């Protein structure tokens, strides 16, 4: 059990987590799922990981759809073993409705759904199948707020039909439903939550190397997913917000670096001319290299997507919590999260260019204090047992 702590006896019931660990074997998405699995197991639940989806499986090397699943299954098995859950996963290959691989066969999977005290659909990875009707507590863990709520408010019957199947809805949009949040709330009660992290997996006593930079990991451009509410468009592609701060390297007291994908050669050249260091995200698809990149950074400087910034959703990044857990300060664009998470030391929020400059200067002036505060924020506000314990309590499982 390479990363597992000493788990307590699994006496608190059966929990199933749905995700895309095997199908989308990428660094950030892998950590997202692992934090949920280990967090629930640390709370004393008998935790199972299941992929039961018709979504395409992507080859770990080429990142293209594949029907050869051996490498994906090896990837899944490796990371489940690392967290001490080697005998607690099931994978149903797409298109094979009655065939499962892993710890149980198809009939065993159906029985697991009947036994489960709760099934968590992390980021909506799993579509519904008739076999899911027996689930007694079906929980949606929404990681990207705004689009779903706007769709409901606009009367999107497909989205409404899907959400009607859930017994509980949780969202990383912690401001949703408050007076200063512009995300519409209709029909459903959304429970606020935030990204969990297993902090001990990330901490390193080693200081960043000389010349280390404030970094982040992102795709520069995304197509589609914009939403329109009350005649206003909230864009999904991250580059729109980053461009507001593109000239920061000229005055920044610390180096700035982007591990960036989905970017053209011309855009990359322009960023370099402005003083940004660039690193290819393809080199960080391995979760261990993803973690190492964060641990070797001074901290994180990042913008957020307009879709979570403009409506003040209160969203916070599951990547940023990894920086905090590593003891690396985070300087990130304000989405309204400072209403519920303290800022100023270790975690610094900005809205304007000047505020971003000031935040970087503050970290540069007293790096040790901010690094310690970052770790303390991770433990106090994002620890997986705390975050998932609140969810479990809301469901009546604790």
SVG drawing of the C-alpha trace seen along z (x, -y; Angstrom):
<svg xmlns="http://www.w3.org/2000/svg" viewBox="-38 -47 57 60">
<polyline fill="none" stroke="black" stroke-width="0.4" points="0.0,0.0 2.4,-2.7 0.2,-5.7 -2.4,-4.3 -2.4,-5.3 -3.5,-2.6 -7.1,-2.3 -9.7,-1.6 -11.9,1.5 -14.5,1.1 -17.5,1.1 -19.4,-2.0 -21.1,-0.6 -20.4,-0.2 -19.5,-3.1 -19.0,-3.0 -17.2,-5.7 -17.7,-6.1 -14.9,-7.8 -12.8,-7.6 -9.5,-6.4 -8.9,-3.7 -10.7,-5.3 -8.9,-8.7 -5.5,-7.7 -4.2,-11.3 -2.4,-12.8 -5.0,-15.3 -8.0,-13.1 -6.3,-10.2 -5.5,-12.1 -9.1,-13.4 -10.5,-9.9 -7.8,-8.6 -8.4,-11.3 -12.1,-10.4 -11.4,-6.6 -8.8,-6.9 -10.7,-9.6 -13.9,-7.5 -11.8,-4.4 -10.0,-6.5 -13.5,-7.2 -14.1,-3.5 -16.2,-2.7 -15.8,0.4 -14.9,-1.5 -15.2,-0.2 -14.2,-1.8 -16.3,-1.1 -16.2,-2.1 -19.5,-1.0 -19.7,-3.5 -20.0,-3.5 -17.6,-6.4 -14.6,-5.6 -11.4,-4.3 -8.3,-6.3 -4.9,-4.6 -2.4,-5.8 0.3,-6.4 -1.5,-7.8 -4.5,-9.3 -6.8,-8.1 -9.8,-5.8 -8.9,-2.1 -10.6,1.2 -7.4,2.8 -7.8,2.3 -4.8,4.2 -2.7,1.1 -5.6,-0.8 -6.4,2.1 -2.8,2.3 -2.9,-1.4 -6.1,-1.0 -4.8,2.0 -1.5,0.2 -3.1,-2.8 -5.7,-0.9 -2.9,1.2 -0.9,-1.9 -3.8,-3.1 -4.4,0.3 -7.6,1.2 -6.2,3.8 -9.2,6.0 -11.9,3.3 -12.3,2.4 -14.6,3.4 -14.3,2.4 -17.0,3.1 -15.6,2.7 -17.8,0.4 -20.3,2.4 -20.0,5.5 -23.2,5.2 -22.8,8.4 -19.0,8.8 -16.9,7.3 -13.2,7.4 -11.6,7.0 -12.9,8.2 -16.5,9.2 -18.3,10.4 -21.5,8.8 -23.8,10.4 -21.4,9.4 -21.5,5.7 -25.3,5.8 -25.2,7.1 -22.8,4.4 -25.2,1.8 -27.9,3.4 -25.6,3.5 -24.1,0.0 -25.1,-2.5 -24.2,-5.3 -22.8,-5.6 -20.9,-8.8 -20.7,-10.0 -17.6,-12.1 -17.8,-14.9 -20.7,-13.1 -18.3,-10.5 -21.0,-7.8 -24.2,-7.8 -27.2,-5.9 -28.0,-2.3 -31.1,-0.2 -28.9,1.7 -28.5,-1.6 -32.2,-1.8 -31.6,0.3 -29.1,-2.2 -30.5,-3.6 -28.4,-6.8 -27.2,-8.1 -25.0,-11.2 -23.7,-13.7 -20.4,-15.4 -20.2,-18.3 -16.7,-19.6 -17.5,-22.4 -20.4,-24.5 -22.6,-27.0 -23.3,-25.2 -25.7,-22.6 -27.5,-25.2 -28.0,-27.4 -29.3,-24.5 -31.9,-23.7 -32.9,-27.3 -33.3,-27.4 -35.6,-24.3 -33.2,-21.8 -35.2,-18.6 -32.3,-16.3 -30.3,-17.8 -33.4,-17.9 -34.2,-14.2 -30.7,-13.2 -30.5,-15.2 -34.0,-13.9 -32.3,-10.5 -30.1,-11.6 -31.0,-11.6 -28.3,-14.3 -26.5,-17.0 -23.2,-18.4 -21.1,-21.1 -17.7,-22.7 -19.6,-26.0 -19.6,-26.9 -21.3,-30.3 -24.2,-28.9 -27.4,-30.0 -25.9,-33.0 -26.8,-36.6 -23.6,-37.5 -23.6,-34.5 -25.2,-34.9 -25.5,-31.2 -29.3,-30.5 -30.7,-28.0 -34.0,-26.4 -35.7,-23.1 -32.9,-21.5 -31.0,-22.0 -27.3,-22.0 -25.1,-21.2 -21.7,-23.0 -18.5,-21.0 -14.9,-21.4 -12.1,-19.2 -10.7,-16.7 -6.9,-15.9 -4.9,-13.2 -2.3,-15.7 0.3,-13.3 0.7,-12.1 1.9,-15.5 4.1,-16.9 7.8,-17.1 10.3,-18.5 12.7,-19.4 12.7,-23.1 12.2,-24.1 15.4,-24.2 17.0,-27.5 15.3,-29.0 12.0,-27.3 8.9,-29.1 5.3,-29.7 3.6,-27.2 0.3,-25.8 -1.0,-23.0 -3.7,-23.8 -5.0,-23.6 -4.8,-27.0 -7.9,-26.7 -11.1,-24.7 -13.8,-24.5 -17.5,-24.7 -19.1,-24.6 -19.8,-28.4 -23.1,-29.2 -25.5,-32.1 -27.5,-33.4 -29.6,-36.6 -28.0,-37.6 -24.5,-37.3 -22.0,-34.7 -19.7,-33.0 -16.9,-31.4 -15.2,-28.1 -11.8,-28.4 -9.2,-29.4 -7.1,-31.6 -9.6,-34.4 -8.8,-35.1 -5.1,-34.3 -4.8,-37.0 -5.8,-39.6 -2.6,-38.9 -0.3,-37.9 2.2,-40.7 2.8,-39.8 6.3,-38.3 7.6,-41.8 7.0,-43.0 6.7,-39.7 9.2,-39.2 9.1,-35.5 9.5,-33.4 6.2,-32.3 5.7,-29.1 2.8,-27.3 2.7,-23.6 0.3,-24.1 -1.5,-22.1 -4.0,-22.8 -1.9,-25.8 -0.6,-26.8 3.0,-27.4 2.2,-31.1 0.6,-31.5 3.4,-29.7 6.0,-32.0 4.0,-35.0 3.9,-33.8 7.7,-33.2 8.3,-36.7 6.3,-38.1 8.5,-36.2 6.5,-33.1 8.3,-29.8 6.4,-26.9 6.4,-23.2 4.4,-20.6 1.5,-19.1 2.0,-15.8 5.0,-15.2 2.8,-15.3 0.2,-12.7 1.9,-10.2 0.5,-11.0 3.8,-10.6 5.4,-13.2 2.4,-15.4 3.0,-15.3 6.7,-15.8 6.1,-18.9 4.0,-20.4 6.4,-19.5 9.3,-21.1 7.4,-24.3 7.7,-27.4 3.9,-27.5 1.0,-28.1 0.0,-31.2 -3.1,-30.6 -6.2,-32.2 -9.6,-30.6 -12.2,-30.1 -14.6,-33.0 -17.5,-30.6 -16.6,-30.3 -15.2,-33.8 -17.9,-36.1 -20.8,-34.6 -18.8,-34.3 -19.5,-30.6 -17.1,-30.0 -15.4,-27.2 -11.9,-26.0 -9.5,-23.9 -8.7,-20.3 -5.2,-21.0 -4.7,-23.9 -5.4,-21.9 -2.5,-19.6 -0.2,-22.6 -1.4,-23.6 -1.0,-20.1 2.6,-20.1 3.3,-23.2 3.4,-25.4 1.6,-28.8 -1.3,-29.3 -2.0,-32.6 -5.3,-32.2 -8.1,-34.2 -11.0,-35.1 -14.2,-33.2 -15.8,-34.0 -14.1,-31.2 -12.6,-33.6 -16.1,-33.8 -15.4,-30.3 -11.7,-29.8 -9.2,-32.2 -6.8,-34.1 -3.8,-36.3 -1.2,-33.8 -0.5,-30.6 -3.6,-31.2 -3.9,-34.6 -6.8,-35.7 -6.7,-38.3 -9.1,-40.0 -7.0,-42.7 -3.5,-42.9 -2.3,-45.0 -3.6,-42.5 -1.8,-39.7 1.4,-41.7 1.0,-42.4 0.2,-38.8 3.4,-37.6 5.4,-40.2 4.0,-39.1 5.0,-35.5 8.5,-36.5 9.0,-38.7 8.2,-35.9 8.2,-32.6 8.6,-30.4 5.6,-31.8 3.4,-31.4 4.6,-27.9 3.7,-26.9 0.4,-28.6 -0.4,-26.7 0.1,-23.4 -2.1,-24.4 -4.9,-25.5 -4.8,-22.2 -5.1,-20.3 -7.8,-22.5 -10.0,-23.1 -9.3,-20.4 -8.3,-17.2 -10.2,-14.3 -11.5,-13.0 -13.0,-16.4 -14.4,-17.2 -15.9,-13.7 -16.9,-13.3 -19.2,-16.3 -20.7,-14.8 -21.2,-11.4 -22.8,-13.1 -25.2,-15.0 -26.3,-11.7 -26.9,-10.1 -23.9,-7.7 -22.0,-9.1"/>
</svg>
